[in-house]
Amino acid sequence: MARPVKKKSTKKRRTGEQTLPLTRINYTLLLVGVGVIILGYLFMSEGSVDGFMPITISPLLLVIGYCVIIPVALLYRKREEISRKAETTSKI
């Protein structure tokens, strides 16, 4: 007769130490991104339709804010944190 196979649990073990995933640098970069986006909308609201600011600078600022600064702010980690997390997961 075949032996029943024990299934390993897929739940992660908690070490008791919980930290926030975002640090002060992440929040600072998020604020810079929001500031760049607000500046882009302010330049867009300039009175003239054919001006340099609303047609050229404003879209550039909005693309940089939404597509570069905000994602970098959410994904940024220090190298020390990455190596420390790799060490703790390899010990388990």
N, C-alpha and C positions, 0 to 999 in steps of 0.2 A: 504494500500500500504506500502511496506517495505521501511525503511529509508536507504539511501546510507551510507555505512560504510566508514569513513575516514581512509585512510591508513597512518600509521606512516612512516615518512621518515627514511630510513636506513642510511642516511649520518651522519657521526659523526660531532659533533659540535666542532669547533676549538675555543680554548680560546685565541688565538692570540700568545701564547707562543710556539715557536717551538725550539726544541733542537736536537742536533745530537744524534743518538741512541748509538753511541760508545763514550767512554770517553778515557782519557789518559791511564788508566790502560788497557783498551782493546787494544789500539794501541801498548802499550809496550809488552803485551802478544803476539800479532801478530808478532812483531819483534823478540821476543824470539823464537817463533815457526818457523819462516823463517830461523833464525840462526841455529836452531837445524837441520832443513831439509838440509840446505847447508852443515853443518858439516857432516851429514850422507852421502851425495853425495861425499864429499871430501874423507871420509874414504873408500867409495866404489871404488874410482878411484886409490887406492893404487896399486902399481905395482904387488904384488904377488896375485895370484888367490886363493891360499890355505891359506892365512893369517887369523889371528884371527879378525882383524879389518874389512875387507870386507865381511866376512861371518857371523860374529856374531854381532858386534857393529853397523855396518852400517844399517842393516835392523831394529834393535831395535830403533835406533835414528829416522829413517824415519817413522816407525809406531807411535812412541810417538809424533813426530812432526805433522804428518797428522791427526792422529786419536784422539789425546788427547789435545795437546796444542792449535791448531788452533780452534777446536770447542769450547773449554773452553773460548778462547779469544773472540769469537763471541757471546757467550751466557752469559758471566759474567755480573752481575749487583750487585751493592751494595745493601744491605738490606734496607737502607734508601730510595733509589730510588724506590724500589718495593713498600714499604709501602706508600710513597708519591703519587705514581701513583694510588694505590688502593684507597686512600682517595679522590683524585680528580675525579676518575671515579664514586665513590659512591655519590658524591655531585651532579652530573649532573642528 
